[in-house]
Amino acid sequence: MIAQIVGSAIITGATLTAGFALMYAVNATGHLRVSKEKELYGLDLAEHGISAYPEYVITSSGSPTGMAPEMASKAA
């Protein structure tokens, strides 16, 4: 039983170390987060071009009601 506990601890430690190292490397390249503009615009619209929420009403100007004003002017 002791060997299984030690083995599990080693695997857990190695996995956590590898995971943190990988995420640190991805963060260092700048690809972990999206830009502030895309975050305000909404990832579903910025990344996929469609709204993920069908009940989200589009205004007569053609922009979603939750869209930031600076993004709405770019979309028009």
PyMOL commands that set and color helices and strands:
alter all, ss='L'
color gray80, all
select helices_A, chain A and resi 2-29+36-41+43-48+69-75
alter helices_A, ss='H'
color red, helices_A
deselect
rebuild
show_as cartoon
